[in-house]
Amino acid sequence: MDSTPVTVLITRRVRRGRGPEFERLMGGMQAAAAAFPGHMGGFLIPPERGEEGCWRVLFAFDTRDHLQTWTDSPERQQWLRRIAQVTHGDTATRVLSGLET
């Protein structure tokens, strides 16, 4: 098992006027992730000026295996379905480990 911590950066486009709901849903999703083994924390980065609706989410797990357990979980799938109601377009995901982080 690889014991290198893994950080995930996700970028989502939130529908106009749905930012507060997105924040609430992401808070619930982050709380759910925190209950999984190896979760090391996470936070939400609101859009910068000129980036209308572009939110970023960072979270980390202590190993790729623990990240995969969360990624494949029914809990995460349920949260993603709820979040899809307030977002649009493609979601960009980057998985960073080692010196990349």
N, C-alpha and C positions, 0 to 999 in steps of 0.2 A: 504494500500500500504506500502510495506517495504521501509524504507528510508535509508537503509544501502548502502553505495557506494560499487560498484562491480568492480573488476579488472580482466581482462582477459589476460592470457598468452597463446600465440599461437606459436608453433614451426613448421616451414616449411622447407622442403629440396628444395633448389633452384638448378636448372640444371646448370651444369658447364658452365661458361662464361656468365650466364644470370643475375648475381648479380646486375649490374647497371640498367637493365630493371626492375628487381624485386623492387629495391629501388624506382624507378620512379612510378611504379604502386602502391606500398604501400603508397607513398606520396599522390597520388590521392585518394586512399581509405580512408586514414586518414582525408583528407580534406572533403570528403563526410560525414564521420562520425561526424566531427566537426559541421556540419549543423543540427544535430539531437539534440533534447532536452536532457539535462542532460549529454552531452559528457564532460568529464573532462580532456581529453588529451590522448596522446599516443606517443609512440616512437618505433623505430626500433633498434634492437640490432644485429649487424653483427656477423658472425661466429667468434668464438675464434680459436686460433691456434689449429690445429688438428681436428676441427669440420667442415670439408669441406662441404660447402653448407648449413649448419644448421643455419638458421636465426630465431630470436625470435621477436615477436611483443607483446608489452604491450599496453593496452588501458583501460580506465576506464569510467564508467558512474555512475551517482549519485544514481541510483536505478536499481533494476533488471527489473522493468517494462520498463524503458528507454532503457536498454540494449536489452531487447526483441524486442522493436520497431525497433531498428537498425538491430538486427539479422534477423528479418523477412522481412526487407525492400527490395523492388526490386533493389534499388541502390546497396546495399551490394551484392546481388546475381549477378549483372552485373560485379562488381569488382572481385568477386570470380572466375567467368568464365575467365576473362582476366588473373588473376594471375595463374590459373591452367595451362596456356600455358607455364609458365616458372618454374613451380615446379613439383615435382614428389613424389610418395610415400604418405603415410598417413600423415595427419596433426594432431598434438597433441594439444588439447585445455584444459586449466584448468581455471575454473571460481573461483575466490577467493573473499571472503568478510569478513568483520569483522576483527578479530585478525589475520586471515590467511595472510592478505595483509601486 
